[in-house]
Amino acid sequence: MVPVIKIDKTLATPVYQQIVNSVLSHIEDGYLGLGAQIPSINQVSRDYHLARETVVKAFKILQEQGIISAVHGKGYFVSSLQFQVQNRMFVLFDTFSSYKEVIFRAIQEHTGKDALIDMYFHHYNFRVFERTIAESVGKYQSYVVMPMEHDRLDEVLKVVPPDKLYLLDVKPIDSSVSYPGVFQDFEQDIFNALSSISASCRKYSQLILVFRNQITDPPAGIVKGFIRFCKTNHFDSLVLRTPLNARKPRQGEAYVIIDDEDLVYLVEQTQSLGLQPGRDLGLISYNETSLKKIAACGISVLSTDFAAMGKQIAEMVTAGKNEIRYNPFRFIDRGSF
């Protein structure tokens, strides 16, 4: 007997959404017909070792969509077959972060209630990247992939029908294929954003980009754009490729921080040394998050609009548009620079 509910622990898709997707998939393939009974909330919670609140959330969504209804004393039954999965979407991110969640929620919001979205991560491991894509082929109507630079990238992506494939965030540099998608222009974005605040940059004796090596380098275009800006405007500059905790900040320096761990360290150091960001030294963080709006009285950021990125890719997928778009990027001033 085929289980009505399928929970896959390897998926990053929230468990409540997997419950919803399971029921909708079985209705779509005919396994669950009109009037078919589905397992109770307590049974699903018990069988899959889930918090009851998680299952309640899934059932509430199905009830709100009119797919199931409760019969007092008897349980839950399929009450409507009048739905159609418009888009079964595969989303592959590199790693989880707060801004990836913003992108994913925007994709969910703008693909509509009839879309079923599964989210995966490759963590910059090319074997995982290749295997995850290969195992997904034929299961989805559209594929949204955040790629990684590799000499076999085109070969791996070739298994996905080109009219169903969209790339996100990072446009491959060495690829021979022009993939549709929504991208950042990392070099030009940081050059333009810093140019918009070049007068403020002149308050500082040196501009320092902290470009920590982790699992993989951040996009090289960030460094290129930073160096081009500094050379164009004759600023003394430095690119640090090691964690910032080996360095003590000094008055008159200005930092552009890529990694949030380095940001925390720098904020702690400025507080312990009695230095005030925006007055004694400059501090800009890369990539907007909600916490940066309030941390240390507000951290100025350079960031693309992640909600806009999710919205744009969702609109492209649902409309079937094969095009290349560049996402908006800006400097957000909160006084730390």
C-alpha positions, 0 to 999 in steps of 0.5 A: 500500500502506497503511503498517503504521506511522504516525508523526505528528510533530505529535502529542505522543503518545510515538513508541513509543505511536504504533507500538503504536497503528498496529498495533492500529488496523490490526488493528481495521480488518482491514488486519492479519489473524491471522498477518500479518507486520509490519515488523521492529524494524530496518526500522521504526527505519531507515525512520522514523529512530528510535532502536532502543530506541524501537521495541523498547519498542513491540514489547515492549508488543505482545508483552506484550499477546499481540498479536504474537509473534516467530518465530526467523529470520522476524520478527514476526507478528500472533498474536491478534485478541482485543482491543478498543479500549475508548476512542480518546481525544483529549487537548488540553492548553494547553502542556507542563509537568511537571504536564501529564505527571503528568496524562497518565500518570494518564489512561493508567494509569486508562483501561486497556491497551485505550485509545489516547490521542493528546495535542496542545497548543494553546499558547494559540493559538486558531487552533491550538485550533480547527483541532486540534479540527475535524480530530479530530472523528469520529476518537475515542470521547472528547475531553478538552480543556483550554480557553482563554477565548475568545468563540468557545469554545462555537462551536468545542466544539459540533462535538464530540458533547456526550456525548463531550466533557470539559473539564479543569482550567479551567472556562470563566467566560463559557460558556453551556454547562455542560461536564462535567469535572474543574476547579480552583476557583482563587479558592476554592482559594487562599483556603482554602489561605492561610486554613489558614496565616494564622497563619504569614502574620502573620510577614511585613510584606507578602504578594506574589503574582507573577502574570507575564503570559506567553502568557496570564494565569494564571487570574484566580481566583488573583488574586481569591482572593489579594486576598480572603484579604488583605482578609479578614485585613487583610494588606498585599499586592501583586500583581506582573504583571511578571517578578520579576527587576526586584525585589530581595527584602527581609527580612520579605516573603512571596512566592507565585510562579506562574512557575517562572522567577520561583521560580529567580530568587527562590531565587538572590537569597535565597542571594546576599543571605544570606536564609533562606526560612521565617525571613527571608522567605516563599516559596510556589510554585504547582503541585507538581513533583518538583524542588520537593521537593528544590530549596533544601532543599524549596519549600512549594507550593500545588497541586491534586493532578494525579495525582488530576485525571488519575485522575478524568477517566479514570474519568469518561470510561471510565464515561461520567459526565456531571458536574462535579467539583472537584479537591482542592487543598492547601498542602504545607509544606516549611519555606520559609514 
